[in-house]
Amino acid sequence: MWLSKRAETLVKRGCIFSESRFSLQCRPSELRVISIPRHLSTEASAYLGTVKDAIAAKVKLQGVSSALASTQAVDSTTHEGMMRLLQQKQIQLPDGILSPRAMAGHFNDGVGSEVLQRGFPWSEHEYLDGHEANSNMLHAFEREFAAQTGTSPPDWKGLEIALDDPENLRASLDLSVAYIKNYQLDKCEVLLGRYALPACQARGLPWIAKGLQDYATLRMKQNRQAEAMLMLEELESMLPPHPIMLHNLGLAYNSMRMHDKAMDAFERAVALNRGVKAYDDYWNIGITLKHMKNYKDAFLELIKALELAPGHPSVDDVTLAKLHDTLGSCLQKAAEGVSEEDANTRLGLARKAEPYFREAVELYRGVIGSKHHLYGGACHLLSKNLSFQGRILEAEPLLFEAMSIETLKDGLHPTPCHEMLTELLDLHERGAVTQDGLKKYHDVLRVMIMHLHCRGFLVDGNGGVVMQA
């Protein structure tokens, strides 16, 4: 594993972890022996802060291995792993649990699919009432499902028998997407990957289409884009063209940097709607143009999306926040692409981006709270924007907030962790964080490393950078 000279120097000075280094010699199942610091720094206590919260974090990480036991999560998130999947063109599905009746082939030809017409009220709930209220609502749906099926989370033992009833299978898909909307990805991995998806496969179409669509969404959230793309391509081969499917496929292509394919998928989606572009069509095309570094045309598409979005029935404040982040990112990327010799243009574009980032932060704070990963992501974008403008003292608290939220995110991945660590070291060198000020990051980074290790990211190069630091 390599470590940058700047990071190596700061680590040797003890700027980040001082005298307390975290041992990486334990397996996830051995987390019970890891000590939780008796006293956490004052600012870190806002997130991981009390001993009670630290213990709660430890309990969360102890459950990670259960959710990931049957999946090759890390191998699917490394660049080498994704390239291998694309070369093999093999969809990796988890080892599921089926009932004896399902294994005997009693549920062929989409039997029971009429219950799908009842809809999915749990996943269609908006979850816009803040972190605590959203969690309480999700737990209520979870309890209702447990009572309906006679099983209980987190392992749902015996659920495979209950899923012989198509109404229970519909409800399992409903709760799975509700988990995704609330970023409870490990819980979704167990419910959808271990039970619901295999049951859908046993029943054929249209069940398998719904199951694969939801599982592809989960894989996207888990940074396992290659798997998601392969699943969506498989769905495209099974079903008639549909705008929603093409939208999702385009997003997957963009995540894999296949921007020409993404543009083709989005344009085909518009063609299916007789050439009429809705706000999300402008948005998707704008994102693709941004990736292609055509920032001027991208911005025009994104502004049109923002104009149309408020009048669309499916648009809520979370959607508007995401759109504002996209607009800010377009301007920020344009600023970064300008020569350093043209400092005024660079600074001007960054200043134009700032209000979009700030609006996103406020929208997220109002509807999903200040602990949600989307809020943390918005803080990170605003921090980078302010740092680019030279306003490093304003940028640093936002970076700390973003890192604290990222630390316990279900979809944790080494790349953003490495990026944030690099930004922290840069702010330190530029004088925004003193050597003594770095102490508040100690506990956040300890838990981040513990979490990365639990998910097996020792094999990832970026994971090695973060862990060595």
Contacts in CASP RR format, 6 or more apart in sequence:
PFRMAT RR
TARGET T0000
AUTHOR 0000-0000-0000
METHOD contacts of the structure
MODEL  1
MWLSKRAETLVKRGCIFSESRFSLQCRPSELRVISIPRHLSTEASAYLGT
VKDAIAAKVKLQGVSSALASTQAVDSTTHEGMMRLLQQKQIQLPDGILSP
RAMAGHFNDGVGSEVLQRGFPWSEHEYLDGHEANSNMLHAFEREFAAQTG
TSPPDWKGLEIALDDPENLRASLDLSVAYIKNYQLDKCEVLLGRYALPAC
QARGLPWIAKGLQDYATLRMKQNRQAEAMLMLEELESMLPPHPIMLHNLG
LAYNSMRMHDKAMDAFERAVALNRGVKAYDDYWNIGITLKHMKNYKDAFL
ELIKALELAPGHPSVDDVTLAKLHDTLGSCLQKAAEGVSEEDANTRLGLA
RKAEPYFREAVELYRGVIGSKHHLYGGACHLLSKNLSFQGRILEAEPLLF
EAMSIETLKDGLHPTPCHEMLTELLDLHERGAVTQDGLKKYHDVLRVMIM
HLHCRGFLVDGNGGVVMQA
1 461 0 8 1.000
1 463 0 8 1.000
1 464 0 8 1.000
1 465 0 8 1.000
1 467 0 8 1.000
1 468 0 8 1.000
2 465 0 8 1.000
3 11 0 8 1.000
3 465 0 8 1.000
3 468 0 8 1.000
3 469 0 8 1.000
4 422 0 8 1.000
4 465 0 8 1.000
6 425 0 8 1.000
6 429 0 8 1.000
7 421 0 8 1.000
7 422 0 8 1.000
7 425 0 8 1.000
7 465 0 8 1.000
7 468 0 8 1.000
7 469 0 8 1.000
10 16 0 8 1.000
10 425 0 8 1.000
10 428 0 8 1.000
10 469 0 8 1.000
11 17 0 8 1.000
11 468 0 8 1.000
11 469 0 8 1.000
13 435 0 8 1.000
15 428 0 8 1.000
15 435 0 8 1.000
15 438 0 8 1.000
16 438 0 8 1.000
16 441 0 8 1.000
16 442 0 8 1.000
16 445 0 8 1.000
16 469 0 8 1.000
17 442 0 8 1.000
17 445 0 8 1.000
17 446 0 8 1.000
17 469 0 8 1.000
18 439 0 8 1.000
18 442 0 8 1.000
20 37 0 8 1.000
20 442 0 8 1.000
20 446 0 8 1.000
22 446 0 8 1.000
22 449 0 8 1.000
22 450 0 8 1.000
23 34 0 8 1.000
24 449 0 8 1.000
24 453 0 8 1.000
24 458 0 8 1.000
24 467 0 8 1.000
26 33 0 8 1.000
26 34 0 8 1.000
26 453 0 8 1.000
28 61 0 8 1.000
28 62 0 8 1.000
28 64 0 8 1.000
28 65 0 8 1.000
28 453 0 8 1.000
28 454 0 8 1.000
28 456 0 8 1.000
29 65 0 8 1.000
31 58 0 8 1.000
31 61 0 8 1.000
31 62 0 8 1.000
31 450 0 8 1.000
31 454 0 8 1.000
32 62 0 8 1.000
34 58 0 8 1.000
34 450 0 8 1.000
36 51 0 8 1.000
36 54 0 8 1.000
36 55 0 8 1.000
36 58 0 8 1.000
37 54 0 8 1.000
37 443 0 8 1.000
37 446 0 8 1.000
38 51 0 8 1.000
40 48 0 8 1.000
40 49 0 8 1.000
40 50 0 8 1.000
40 51 0 8 1.000
40 54 0 8 1.000
40 443 0 8 1.000
41 439 0 8 1.000
41 440 0 8 1.000
41 442 0 8 1.000
41 443 0 8 1.000
42 440 0 8 1.000
43 400 0 8 1.000
43 440 0 8 1.000
44 404 0 8 1.000
44 440 0 8 1.000
44 441 0 8 1.000
44 442 0 8 1.000
44 443 0 8 1.000
44 444 0 8 1.000
45 53 0 8 1.000
46 404 0 8 1.000
47 53 0 8 1.000
47 401 0 8 1.000
47 404 0 8 1.000
47 405 0 8 1.000
47 407 0 8 1.000
47 444 0 8 1.000
48 54 0 8 1.000
48 57 0 8 1.000
48 404 0 8 1.000
48 407 0 8 1.000
48 443 0 8 1.000
48 444 0 8 1.000
48 447 0 8 1.000
49 443 0 8 1.000
54 443 0 8 1.000
54 447 0 8 1.000
57 408 0 8 1.000
57 447 0 8 1.000
60 408 0 8 1.000
61 447 0 8 1.000
61 450 0 8 1.000
61 451 0 8 1.000
61 454 0 8 1.000
63 154 0 8 1.000
63 186 0 8 1.000
64 186 0 8 1.000
64 451 0 8 1.000
64 454 0 8 1.000
64 455 0 8 1.000
65 454 0 8 1.000
66 154 0 8 1.000
66 155 0 8 1.000
66 186 0 8 1.000
66 190 0 8 1.000
67 154 0 8 1.000
67 186 0 8 1.000
67 187 0 8 1.000
67 189 0 8 1.000
67 190 0 8 1.000
68 186 0 8 1.000
68 189 0 8 1.000
68 455 0 8 1.000
70 94 0 8 1.000
70 95 0 8 1.000
70 96 0 8 1.000
70 194 0 8 1.000
71 92 0 8 1.000
71 94 0 8 1.000
71 189 0 8 1.000
72 92 0 8 1.000
73 222 0 8 1.000
73 224 0 8 1.000
73 455 0 8 1.000
73 456 0 8 1.000
74 455 0 8 1.000
74 456 0 8 1.000
74 457 0 8 1.000
74 459 0 8 1.000
74 460 0 8 1.000
75 81 0 8 1.000
75 459 0 8 1.000
76 82 0 8 1.000
76 85 0 8 1.000
76 92 0 8 1.000
76 219 0 8 1.000
76 224 0 8 1.000
76 226 0 8 1.000
76 227 0 8 1.000
77 222 0 8 1.000
77 223 0 8 1.000
77 224 0 8 1.000
77 413 0 8 1.000
77 460 0 8 1.000
78 459 0 8 1.000
78 460 0 8 1.000
78 461 0 8 1.000
81 226 0 8 1.000
82 225 0 8 1.000
82 226 0 8 1.000
82 256 0 8 1.000
83 226 0 8 1.000
85 92 0 8 1.000
85 226 0 8 1.000
85 227 0 8 1.000
85 230 0 8 1.000
86 226 0 8 1.000
86 229 0 8 1.000
86 230 0 8 1.000
86 256 0 8 1.000
89 230 0 8 1.000
90 230 0 8 1.000
91 227 0 8 1.000
91 230 0 8 1.000
91 231 0 8 1.000
91 234 0 8 1.000
92 227 0 8 1.000
93 193 0 8 1.000
93 197 0 8 1.000
93 201 0 8 1.000
93 215 0 8 1.000
94 189 0 8 1.000
94 193 0 8 1.000
94 194 0 8 1.000
94 197 0 8 1.000
95 194 0 8 1.000
96 193 0 8 1.000
96 194 0 8 1.000
96 195 0 8 1.000
96 197 0 8 1.000
96 198 0 8 1.000
97 158 0 8 1.000
97 159 0 8 1.000
97 160 0 8 1.000
97 194 0 8 1.000
97 195 0 8 1.000
97 198 0 8 1.000
98 160 0 8 1.000
98 198 0 8 1.000
98 199 0 8 1.000
98 202 0 8 1.000
99 160 0 8 1.000
99 161 0 8 1.000
99 163 0 8 1.000
99 164 0 8 1.000
99 199 0 8 1.000
101 107 0 8 1.000
101 164 0 8 1.000
102 160 0 8 1.000
102 163 0 8 1.000
102 164 0 8 1.000
102 198 0 8 1.000
102 199 0 8 1.000
102 202 0 8 1.000
103 202 0 8 1.000
105 202 0 8 1.000
107 164 0 8 1.000
107 199 0 8 1.000
107 202 0 8 1.000
107 203 0 8 1.000
108 203 0 8 1.000
108 204 0 8 1.000
109 203 0 8 1.000
109 204 0 8 1.000
110 203 0 8 1.000
110 204 0 8 1.000
110 205 0 8 1.000
110 206 0 8 1.000
110 207 0 8 1.000
111 166 0 8 1.000
111 203 0 8 1.000
112 166 0 8 1.000
112 203 0 8 1.000
113 166 0 8 1.000
113 203 0 8 1.000
113 206 0 8 1.000
113 207 0 8 1.000
114 166 0 8 1.000
115 166 0 8 1.000
115 167 0 8 1.000
115 169 0 8 1.000
115 170 0 8 1.000
116 170 0 8 1.000
116 206 0 8 1.000
116 207 0 8 1.000
116 210 0 8 1.000
118 170 0 8 1.000
119 170 0 8 1.000
119 174 0 8 1.000
120 170 0 8 1.000
120 173 0 8 1.000
120 174 0 8 1.000
120 177 0 8 1.000
121 174 0 8 1.000
122 141 0 8 1.000
122 145 0 8 1.000
122 171 0 8 1.000
122 174 0 8 1.000
122 175 0 8 1.000
122 177 0 8 1.000
122 178 0 8 1.000
123 174 0 8 1.000
123 175 0 8 1.000
123 176 0 8 1.000
123 177 0 8 1.000
123 178 0 8 1.000
123 180 0 8 1.000
123 181 0 8 1.000
125 137 0 8 1.000
125 141 0 8 1.000
125 178 0 8 1.000
126 316 0 8 1.000
127 134 0 8 1.000
127 137 0 8 1.000
127 138 0 8 1.000
127 181 0 8 1.000
127 182 0 8 1.000
127 368 0 8 1.000
128 134 0 8 1.000
128 316 0 8 1.000
128 317 0 8 1.000
128 318 0 8 1.000
128 367 0 8 1.000
128 368 0 8 1.000
129 137 0 8 1.000
129 367 0 8 1.000
130 366 0 8 1.000
130 367 0 8 1.000
130 368 0 8 1.000
130 369 0 8 1.000
131 368 0 8 1.000
131 369 0 8 1.000
131 370 0 8 1.000
131 371 0 8 1.000
131 372 0 8 1.000
134 182 0 8 1.000
134 368 0 8 1.000
135 182 0 8 1.000
138 178 0 8 1.000
138 179 0 8 1.000
138 182 0 8 1.000
138 184 0 8 1.000
141 175 0 8 1.000
141 178 0 8 1.000
142 153 0 8 1.000
142 175 0 8 1.000
145 171 0 8 1.000
145 172 0 8 1.000
145 175 0 8 1.000
146 152 0 8 1.000
146 153 0 8 1.000
148 162 0 8 1.000
148 168 0 8 1.000
148 171 0 8 1.000
149 156 0 8 1.000
149 159 0 8 1.000
149 162 0 8 1.000
149 163 0 8 1.000
149 168 0 8 1.000
149 171 0 8 1.000
149 172 0 8 1.000
150 162 0 8 1.000
151 157 0 8 1.000
151 158 0 8 1.000
151 159 0 8 1.000
151 162 0 8 1.000
153 187 0 8 1.000
153 190 0 8 1.000
153 191 0 8 1.000
154 187 0 8 1.000
154 190 0 8 1.000
155 190 0 8 1.000
156 190 0 8 1.000
156 191 0 8 1.000
156 194 0 8 1.000
156 195 0 8 1.000
159 172 0 8 1.000
159 191 0 8 1.000
159 195 0 8 1.000
160 195 0 8 1.000
160 198 0 8 1.000
160 199 0 8 1.000
162 168 0 8 1.000
163 169 0 8 1.000
163 172 0 8 1.000
163 195 0 8 1.000
163 196 0 8 1.000
163 199 0 8 1.000
166 203 0 8 1.000
169 196 0 8 1.000
169 199 0 8 1.000
169 200 0 8 1.000
169 203 0 8 1.000
169 207 0 8 1.000
172 191 0 8 1.000
172 192 0 8 1.000
172 195 0 8 1.000
172 196 0 8 1.000
172 199 0 8 1.000
173 192 0 8 1.000
173 196 0 8 1.000
173 200 0 8 1.000
173 210 0 8 1.000
173 211 0 8 1.000
173 214 0 8 1.000
175 191 0 8 1.000
176 188 0 8 1.000
176 191 0 8 1.000
176 192 0 8 1.000
176 196 0 8 1.000
176 214 0 8 1.000
176 218 0 8 1.000
177 214 0 8 1.000
177 217 0 8 1.000
179 185 0 8 1.000
179 187 0 8 1.000
179 188 0 8 1.000
179 191 0 8 1.000
179 192 0 8 1.000
180 188 0 8 1.000
180 214 0 8 1.000
180 217 0 8 1.000
180 218 0 8 1.000
180 221 0 8 1.000
183 221 0 8 1.000
183 372 0 8 1.000
183 373 0 8 1.000
183 409 0 8 1.000
183 410 0 8 1.000
183 411 0 8 1.000
184 410 0 8 1.000
185 218 0 8 1.000
185 221 0 8 1.000
185 222 0 8 1.000
185 410 0 8 1.000
185 411 0 8 1.000
186 410 0 8 1.000
188 218 0 8 1.000
189 218 0 8 1.000
189 222 0 8 1.000
192 211 0 8 1.000
192 214 0 8 1.000
192 215 0 8 1.000
192 218 0 8 1.000
193 215 0 8 1.000
196 211 0 8 1.000
197 211 0 8 1.000
197 212 0 8 1.000
197 214 0 8 1.000
197 215 0 8 1.000
199 207 0 8 1.000
200 207 0 8 1.000
200 208 0 8 1.000
200 210 0 8 1.000
200 211 0 8 1.000
200 212 0 8 1.000
201 207 0 8 1.000
201 208 0 8 1.000
205 238 0 8 1.000
208 238 0 8 1.000
209 235 0 8 1.000
209 238 0 8 1.000
209 239 0 8 1.000
212 231 0 8 1.000
212 234 0 8 1.000
212 235 0 8 1.000
213 232 0 8 1.000
213 235 0 8 1.000
213 245 0 8 1.000
213 248 0 8 1.000
215 231 0 8 1.000
216 227 0 8 1.000
216 228 0 8 1.000
216 231 0 8 1.000
216 232 0 8 1.000
216 235 0 8 1.000
216 248 0 8 1.000
216 252 0 8 1.000
217 228 0 8 1.000
217 248 0 8 1.000
219 225 0 8 1.000
219 227 0 8 1.000
219 228 0 8 1.000
219 231 0 8 1.000
220 228 0 8 1.000
220 251 0 8 1.000
220 252 0 8 1.000
220 255 0 8 1.000
221 410 0 8 1.000
221 411 0 8 1.000
222 410 0 8 1.000
222 411 0 8 1.000
223 411 0 8 1.000
223 413 0 8 1.000
223 415 0 8 1.000
225 252 0 8 1.000
225 255 0 8 1.000
225 256 0 8 1.000
226 256 0 8 1.000
228 252 0 8 1.000
228 255 0 8 1.000
229 249 0 8 1.000
229 252 0 8 1.000
229 253 0 8 1.000
229 255 0 8 1.000
229 256 0 8 1.000
232 245 0 8 1.000
232 248 0 8 1.000
232 249 0 8 1.000
232 252 0 8 1.000
233 249 0 8 1.000
235 245 0 8 1.000
236 245 0 8 1.000
236 246 0 8 1.000
236 249 0 8 1.000
239 245 0 8 1.000
241 268 0 8 1.000
241 272 0 8 1.000
242 272 0 8 1.000
243 269 0 8 1.000
243 270 0 8 1.000
243 272 0 8 1.000
243 273 0 8 1.000
246 265 0 8 1.000
246 266 0 8 1.000
246 268 0 8 1.000
246 269 0 8 1.000
246 272 0 8 1.000
247 265 0 8 1.000
247 266 0 8 1.000
247 269 0 8 1.000
247 280 0 8 1.000
247 284 0 8 1.000
249 265 0 8 1.000
250 261 0 8 1.000
250 262 0 8 1.000
250 265 0 8 1.000
250 266 0 8 1.000
250 284 0 8 1.000
250 288 0 8 1.000
251 262 0 8 1.000
251 284 0 8 1.000
253 259 0 8 1.000
253 261 0 8 1.000
253 262 0 8 1.000
253 265 0 8 1.000
254 262 0 8 1.000
254 287 0 8 1.000
254 288 0 8 1.000
254 291 0 8 1.000
257 291 0 8 1.000
259 288 0 8 1.000
259 291 0 8 1.000
259 292 0 8 1.000
262 284 0 8 1.000
262 288 0 8 1.000
262 291 0 8 1.000
263 285 0 8 1.000
263 288 0 8 1.000
263 292 0 8 1.000
266 281 0 8 1.000
266 284 0 8 1.000
266 285 0 8 1.000
266 288 0 8 1.000
267 285 0 8 1.000
269 281 0 8 1.000
269 284 0 8 1.000
270 276 0 8 1.000
270 277 0 8 1.000
270 281 0 8 1.000
273 281 0 8 1.000
277 285 0 8 1.000
278 308 0 8 1.000
278 312 0 8 1.000
279 304 0 8 1.000
279 305 0 8 1.000
279 306 0 8 1.000
279 307 0 8 1.000
279 308 0 8 1.000
279 309 0 8 1.000
279 312 0 8 1.000
279 315 0 8 1.000
280 305 0 8 1.000
282 301 0 8 1.000
282 302 0 8 1.000
282 304 0 8 1.000
282 305 0 8 1.000
282 308 0 8 1.000
283 301 0 8 1.000
283 302 0 8 1.000
283 305 0 8 1.000
283 309 0 8 1.000
283 323 0 8 1.000
283 326 0 8 1.000
285 301 0 8 1.000
286 297 0 8 1.000
286 298 0 8 1.000
286 301 0 8 1.000
286 302 0 8 1.000
286 305 0 8 1.000
286 326 0 8 1.000
286 330 0 8 1.000
287 298 0 8 1.000
287 302 0 8 1.000
287 326 0 8 1.000
288 298 0 8 1.000
289 295 0 8 1.000
289 297 0 8 1.000
289 298 0 8 1.000
289 301 0 8 1.000
290 298 0 8 1.000
290 302 0 8 1.000
290 326 0 8 1.000
290 329 0 8 1.000
290 330 0 8 1.000
290 333 0 8 1.000
292 298 0 8 1.000
293 333 0 8 1.000
293 337 0 8 1.000
295 330 0 8 1.000
295 331 0 8 1.000
295 333 0 8 1.000
295 334 0 8 1.000
296 334 0 8 1.000
298 330 0 8 1.000
299 327 0 8 1.000
299 330 0 8 1.000
299 331 0 8 1.000
299 334 0 8 1.000
302 323 0 8 1.000
302 326 0 8 1.000
302 327 0 8 1.000
302 330 0 8 1.000
303 327 0 8 1.000
305 323 0 8 1.000
306 320 0 8 1.000
306 323 0 8 1.000
306 324 0 8 1.000
306 327 0 8 1.000
309 315 0 8 1.000
309 319 0 8 1.000
309 320 0 8 1.000
309 323 0 8 1.000
310 320 0 8 1.000
316 367 0 8 1.000
317 363 0 8 1.000
317 366 0 8 1.000
317 367 0 8 1.000
318 363 0 8 1.000
318 364 0 8 1.000
318 367 0 8 1.000
318 368 0 8 1.000
318 374 0 8 1.000
320 363 0 8 1.000
321 359 0 8 1.000
321 360 0 8 1.000
321 363 0 8 1.000
321 364 0 8 1.000
321 367 0 8 1.000
321 374 0 8 1.000
321 378 0 8 1.000
322 360 0 8 1.000
322 374 0 8 1.000
324 356 0 8 1.000
324 357 0 8 1.000
324 359 0 8 1.000
324 360 0 8 1.000
324 363 0 8 1.000
325 356 0 8 1.000
325 357 0 8 1.000
325 360 0 8 1.000
325 377 0 8 1.000
325 378 0 8 1.000
325 381 0 8 1.000
327 353 0 8 1.000
327 356 0 8 1.000
328 353 0 8 1.000
328 356 0 8 1.000
328 357 0 8 1.000
328 381 0 8 1.000
328 385 0 8 1.000
329 353 0 8 1.000
329 381 0 8 1.000
330 353 0 8 1.000
331 349 0 8 1.000
331 350 0 8 1.000
331 352 0 8 1.000
331 353 0 8 1.000
331 356 0 8 1.000
332 349 0 8 1.000
332 350 0 8 1.000
332 353 0 8 1.000
332 381 0 8 1.000
332 384 0 8 1.000
332 385 0 8 1.000
332 388 0 8 1.000
334 349 0 8 1.000
335 345 0 8 1.000
335 346 0 8 1.000
335 347 0 8 1.000
335 348 0 8 1.000
335 349 0 8 1.000
335 350 0 8 1.000
335 353 0 8 1.000
335 388 0 8 1.000
336 346 0 8 1.000
336 388 0 8 1.000
337 346 0 8 1.000
338 345 0 8 1.000
338 346 0 8 1.000
338 349 0 8 1.000
340 346 0 8 1.000
347 389 0 8 1.000
350 385 0 8 1.000
350 388 0 8 1.000
350 389 0 8 1.000
351 389 0 8 1.000
353 385 0 8 1.000
354 382 0 8 1.000
354 385 0 8 1.000
354 386 0 8 1.000
354 389 0 8 1.000
357 378 0 8 1.000
357 381 0 8 1.000
357 382 0 8 1.000
357 385 0 8 1.000
358 382 0 8 1.000
360 378 0 8 1.000
360 381 0 8 1.000
360 382 0 8 1.000
361 375 0 8 1.000
361 378 0 8 1.000
361 379 0 8 1.000
361 382 0 8 1.000
364 372 0 8 1.000
364 374 0 8 1.000
364 375 0 8 1.000
364 376 0 8 1.000
364 378 0 8 1.000
365 375 0 8 1.000
368 374 0 8 1.000
368 375 0 8 1.000
369 375 0 8 1.000
370 401 0 8 1.000
371 405 0 8 1.000
372 405 0 8 1.000
373 405 0 8 1.000
373 406 0 8 1.000
373 409 0 8 1.000
373 411 0 8 1.000
375 405 0 8 1.000
376 401 0 8 1.000
376 402 0 8 1.000
376 405 0 8 1.000
376 406 0 8 1.000
377 402 0 8 1.000
377 405 0 8 1.000
377 406 0 8 1.000
379 398 0 8 1.000
379 399 0 8 1.000
379 401 0 8 1.000
379 402 0 8 1.000
379 405 0 8 1.000
380 398 0 8 1.000
380 399 0 8 1.000
380 402 0 8 1.000
380 406 0 8 1.000
380 416 0 8 1.000
380 420 0 8 1.000
382 398 0 8 1.000
383 395 0 8 1.000
383 396 0 8 1.000
383 398 0 8 1.000
383 399 0 8 1.000
383 402 0 8 1.000
383 423 0 8 1.000
384 395 0 8 1.000
384 423 0 8 1.000
386 392 0 8 1.000
386 394 0 8 1.000
386 395 0 8 1.000
386 398 0 8 1.000
387 395 0 8 1.000
387 399 0 8 1.000
387 423 0 8 1.000
387 426 0 8 1.000
387 427 0 8 1.000
392 427 0 8 1.000
392 430 0 8 1.000
392 431 0 8 1.000
392 432 0 8 1.000
393 432 0 8 1.000
395 427 0 8 1.000
395 432 0 8 1.000
396 427 0 8 1.000
396 432 0 8 1.000
396 433 0 8 1.000
399 420 0 8 1.000
399 423 0 8 1.000
399 424 0 8 1.000
399 427 0 8 1.000
400 440 0 8 1.000
400 441 0 8 1.000
400 444 0 8 1.000
402 420 0 8 1.000
403 420 0 8 1.000
403 424 0 8 1.000
403 441 0 8 1.000
403 444 0 8 1.000
403 445 0 8 1.000
403 448 0 8 1.000
404 444 0 8 1.000
406 412 0 8 1.000
406 416 0 8 1.000
406 417 0 8 1.000
406 420 0 8 1.000
406 448 0 8 1.000
407 444 0 8 1.000
407 445 0 8 1.000
407 447 0 8 1.000
407 448 0 8 1.000
407 451 0 8 1.000
408 447 0 8 1.000
408 451 0 8 1.000
412 448 0 8 1.000
412 451 0 8 1.000
412 452 0 8 1.000
412 455 0 8 1.000
413 457 0 8 1.000
414 452 0 8 1.000
414 457 0 8 1.000
414 460 0 8 1.000
414 461 0 8 1.000
414 462 0 8 1.000
414 463 0 8 1.000
414 464 0 8 1.000
414 465 0 8 1.000
414 466 0 8 1.000
415 462 0 8 1.000
417 448 0 8 1.000
417 452 0 8 1.000
417 462 0 8 1.000
417 463 0 8 1.000
417 466 0 8 1.000
418 462 0 8 1.000
418 463 0 8 1.000
418 465 0 8 1.000
418 466 0 8 1.000
421 445 0 8 1.000
421 465 0 8 1.000
421 466 0 8 1.000
421 469 0 8 1.000
424 433 0 8 1.000
424 438 0 8 1.000
424 441 0 8 1.000
427 433 0 8 1.000
428 434 0 8 1.000
428 435 0 8 1.000
428 438 0 8 1.000
445 469 0 8 1.000
448 466 0 8 1.000
449 466 0 8 1.000
449 467 0 8 1.000
452 463 0 8 1.000
452 466 0 8 1.000
452 467 0 8 1.000
453 467 0 8 1.000
457 463 0 8 1.000
457 464 0 8 1.000
458 464 0 8 1.000
458 467 0 8 1.000
END
